[in-house]
């Protein structure tokens, strides 16, 4: 009966543990990371979507983020596993056998056909190896968390850039249609003057050529809009043929075109901010600390370990008058490593090399981040200047086209001057749009490089 009780108890415990969800059984409280909350499941075909709504959709549906989040949960579980070393391990073993023994000149007999035992082992001290393993897992978890945060930042930037690309291409399309209307107007004027005999057929044909070319520009702009719609949809993990009704960012130059090089936001201070904020650097720092703990883990293999042991056993020798046999023992076990074929020596050397490798990787990451901030900063300054110049060019092109058209109407200008002015105006309109969204994108890239949004 005692054997059956022990075995039933062991089976019951195993079934109970296996039936509890992994996230529910957390005695060490290691499961702390949470997936993005307040996700929206919005019909993108209804109503306008701003950047904040797009980010909520994208952060909830992005497969890369979900993958990295599972990596975080896996690291949390690994930390819990390492902390379990502070608790004893208990095993229940049972056996059923039919063993017959016979000594010379004696009758044969059976020995304990049924037996069971409970064994306990509890590590008490191992010269810091256990604590080093736990600290290493903590740093691995931090490394995974910061890598996840970096993926979040990259996803935000990708969605933001795709959002701005789509808005920019839609405005370029509007500009192309405006230019098409302008070329049509020039063509109709040249055709009218040709009918009146005021200009040659060459004027009409040149104007028609430019008008037809403007139609092609509209088709090209429409294709760019479709491509950018698909790019944004893929980032949101929805069908590429989705269409969007997007809100435009406010065109507040004070807000959007802030001179980051003025005041306290010099490029050097931006680089210093990045060294403090970028999750990639924090992840690399955690990797260094984890590798350092790995050296202590490897060294601990050279030292003895002390464990407490306990054992409770029962056997059923049913053939005799006193069939049950029980036993118990408690004690201390010390394990002293003497020689392991130099594996410990190589393990320590490997851990030290990995530590140095992590340190060099951290230095490389810092230099890469500083270079990224520097490049993003220069790109932002260039984009701001380019936008300011493009606005002046547009003002001049508008006036030049107006004058050229008026001169052509009264017969004082030629068609080539008019078409050239129209072409310059079309290019200036497009360049202002491109430059404006280049400022917004370069600003977003600079904020990402610094580690802020």
N, C-alpha and C positions, 0 to 999 in steps of 0.2 A: 504493500500500500504506500509506503513511504516513497518508493521509486516512482510509482505512478504519479504521486503528488508533485514530486520535484519536476518530472518531465512535463506534466500538464501546466505547471506554473511557468516553466520556461517557454513553452509554446504560446501560452496566453500573452506573456510579455512581448514576445516577438511579433505576434499578430497585432497587438495594440500599437506598438511603435510603428509598424509598417502601414497601419491604417490612418495614422495622423498625417495631415498634409505637412509638407516640408516647412512651409512658412509659419505654420501654427506651432510647431515644436521648436522653440527658440529659447532654451534656458539661459543662454549667455547674452541674449539681446543684441545679436550682431546684425540682424536685418533692419537696417535704418534707411537705406536709400529708397526713394519713391519715384515712380514714373511720373511724367508730366501730368498735371491735373487740369481740371476745367477744360478738357478738350471739347471741341465743337464738331458736330456733324452737320455742317451747313450745306444747303443746296447752292452750289456756286453759280447756278444759273438764275438765281433770284436775289435781287438786291445788290447793293454795292459792297465790295470787300476791300477793306484797307489792309495795310501791312500787318497789323496786329492779328486780324482774323486769319490771314494767310499763314502766319507763324503758328497760330494755335492748331490749324489743320495739319501743317507740315510736321510740327514737332510730335504730334500724336501718331501720325501715320508713317513716319519715315523708317524704313527697314534697317538702315544702318544704325540709327539711334536705338531701336529695339534690340538689335544684336549686341551693341555695347552695353546696354542696360542689363541684359542677361549675364554679360561678363562681370558686371558689378555684383550681381546677386550671387554668382558663382564664387567670387572672391570673399564675399561675406560668409558664405557657407564654409569656405576653406579656413577662415579665421575661427569660426565656431568649432571646427574640427580640431584645430590646434589647441584651443582652450580646453577641450575635453581631456587633454593630457593631465590636467590637475585632478581629475576624478579617477577612481579605481575602475578597472575592467573586471567584469564577472562573467564567467563562462559556465554553462551547464553541459555536462557530457553524460551520455547514457550508452549502455551496450547490452546487447542480447546475444549470447553465444552458447554453444553446446560443446564444452571442452571436457574430454575424458582423459584422465591420467591413470597410470598403472605402474606401480613399483614392483620390483622383482619379489616373487613369493607373496604378493598381496593382491587383494581384489581391486578392480578398477573403481574409480569414483569420479564424480562430476564436481567441477569447481565453479562456484558463483556464476551461474548462467545469466543472472540479471545483476547489473551494477549501475550505479550513477554517482556522480560527484559534482560538486560546486567548487570552482577554483577562483580565487580573488588575487589580483596583482595590482599594486598601487605604487607608482613611482614616487619616491620621497625626495630624492635629490640627485641631480646629474650635473653639478657644476655649471649651472646657467644655461644648459642646452635647451631645456624646455622653454624658459622665458625668452631666449633669443629666437626660438622658432615662432613664438607667438608675436613678438615684436616685428619679426620679418613679415609675417602674414598681415599685420596691421599696415605696414608700409606698402605691401603689394596691393592691399585694398585701396589705400589712398592713391596709389599710382593708377589703378583702374578707374577710380572715381574722377580723377582729374583728366584722364584720357576721355572718359565719357563726356565731361564738361567741354572738352575741346571739340568733340564731335558735335555737341549742341551748338557751340559757337560757329563752327563751319557750316552747319545746316542753316542757322539763322542768316549768315552772310550769303549763302547760296540762294536762299529764298528771296532775300532782300535785293540781290543783284538781278535775279530773274524778274522780280516785280518791276524794278526800274527799267530793265531792258524792254519789257513788254510795254510799259507806259511810253518810253521813248520811241519805240517803233510805231506805236499808234499815233503819236504826234508827228512823226516823220511822214506817216501816211497822209495825215491831214494836210501837212505842208505840201506833199507831192500833188494832192488834189487841188490845192490852191494854185500851185504853179501850173498845173494842167489848165485850169480856168484862165490863168493869165496868158498862157500861150495860145489858147483858143481865141481869146480876145484879140491878140496880135494877128492871128491868122485871119480872123474875120475882118479886121481893119484892112489888112493887105489885100484880101479878096475884094473888099468894097472899092478900094482905091484902084485896083487892077481893072475892075468893071468900068470905072469912070475914066480909065485910060491915063491915070495919073502916075502909075508905076508899071514896071515891066512884069512879065510872067515870072521872072526869077524871084522877085520879092514874094510873090504868092507861094511859090514852091519851097523857098527857104523857110517861110513861116509855117507851112504845112509840115515840113520835115521836123521842125522843132516841136510842133504840136503833137505829132505822132510819137516822137521820142518821149515826151512828157507822159503819154499814156503808158509807155513801157516802164517808166519810173514808178508809176502808180502800181502796176502789177508786181514789180520787184518789191516795193514797200509792203504790199499786201502779203506776199510770201514771207517776208521777214516777221510780220506780225504773227502769222500762223506758226512759224518756227518757234518764236518766243513763247507763244501760248503753250505749245507742246513741252518746251523746256520747263516752264513753271509747273505744268500739270504733273510731269514726271517727278519733280521734287516733292509735290504734295501727295504722290502715290495715287493719282487718279488717272483716268483715261486721257491720253494725249490729245484727243479731239475735243476736250472740254474748252468752253469759251468763258471769258471772265468779264465782269463788269467791275472795274477797279476804281477805287477812290484815288484821287491825285493828291500827292503831298502838298502842303501849303507852300506857295512860292514866296516865302519870307526870306529875303536875302540876309537879313541880320542873323536869322537862325541857321539857314542852310550854308551860308558862305562865310561863317565866322573865321576870322584870321587866327588860326591856331598857333601861328608863330609869335603872336604878340603876348604881352603880359607874362604870366607864369607858365604858359604852355609852349616853351621852347622845345626844339626837337630833342635836346638832351634830357629834359624832364619827361618828355613823352617816352623816351627809351627807358628811363628809370621806372616810370609807372608800369611799363610792359614787363620789366624784370620782376616786379612785385605781383602783377596781376595775371600774367599769362598762365593758363592751366598746363600748357606743355612744359613750362619750367618747373612748376610744382610737381608734375608727374615725374620729371627727371630727378628732382630732388628726393622724392620718395623712393625712386629706384636706387639712388645712392645709399640712402639709409637702410633699405632692405638688403642691399649687397653687403653693407657693413655688418649687419646682424648675421648674414650668411657666413661670414668669417668666424664669428663666435660659435655658430652652430657646428661648423666643421671642426673647430678646436675642441669642442665639448666631447667629441668622439674619442679623444685621447684619454679622458679621465673616467674614473669609476662612476657607477651609478648605484644608488641604494633604493631598494624596493621592499615594501611590506608584502607578505604573502599569507594566504590562508586557504585552507582546503577542508571540505566536508564531504565524506564519502559514505556510501551504503552499498552493501552487497547482499544478495539473497541466495543462500545455499540451502535450497528447499529440501534437500535430501536428509538433513540432519535435524536433531531435536531442537537446536537453537539456530534456526535458518538465517536470521538477520545478523549482519556484521556491519558495524558502523565505525567510523574513524574521523578524526579531525586533527588539524595541525595549524599552527600559526608560527610566523618567524620573519626574519629579515634576510633579504638576499642581496648580496653585493656582487656586482659584475665588474671585473677589472680587465680592460683590454690590454693584451700583451703584444700581439703581432697580427696584423691584418694584411700582410703582403704589400706594405707601403701604400695601401689605398688611402689611408687617412692623411698621409703626407701629401699625396697628390690632390686630395679633396680640399685641403687647406690652401694649397697653392692655387688651385682653380678658383676658390672663393675669393682669394686676394686679387687675382687677375680680373675677375668679374667686378670686383669693387672698383679697381682702377678704371676699368672700361666704363662703368657707370659714371665715374667722375669726369672722364673725358667727354662722354656723351652729354653731360650737363653743361660743360663749357661750350661744346659745339651748339647745343640748343640755345644757350644765351646769346651767342654770337649771331646765330641765324635769326633770332627774334629781333635783335638790335638792327640788323640789316633790313629786316622786313619793315620795321617801323621807319627807318630812314627812307627807304624806297617809297613807302606809302605816303610819308610826309611830303617828299618832293613831288610825287604824282599829284597830291592834293593841291599844293601850291601852283603847280603848272596848270591844273584844271581850272582853278579859280581865275588865273590870269588869262587863259585861253577863252573862258566864258566872257570876261570883261571885254576882250578885244573883239570877239564874235558879235557882241551886241552893237559895238560901234560900227563894225563892218555892215551889219544889217541895216542900221540907220542910213548909212551912206548908200547902200544898194537900193533901198526903197526909194530914196530921193532920185537916184540916177535913173531907175526904171520909169519913174513918173515923168521926169523931164524928157527922157528918150521917147516915150509914147506920145507926149504932147507935141514934141518936135516932129515926129513922124506924121501925126494927124494933120498938121498944117503944111506938110511938105518940105520942112526944113531939115529933116533927118532921114537917114537911110535905114533899110531893114536890118542890115548887119549890126548897126549900133543898137537898134531896138532889141534884137534877139540876144545880143551879147549882154545887154543890161538885164534882160529877163533871166538869162542863164545865171548871171551873177547873183540876182535876187533869190533864185531858187536855191542856189548853193548856200547863200548866207542864211536863209531861213532854216535849212537843214542843219547847218553848222551850229546855230544858236541852240537848237534842240539837243543835238549831240553833246555840245559842250555843257549844257545845263545838267543833263543826266550824268555826264562824266564827273561833274563836281559831286553830285550826290553819291555816286558809286565809289569815287575815290575817298570821300569822307567816311563812308561805311567801311571801306577797306582799312582806313587809318584807325578807326575805332576798334576794329577786329584785331589789328596788329598790336594795339595797346592793351587789349583784353577787356574792352568795355563795349556796351551796346546801349 
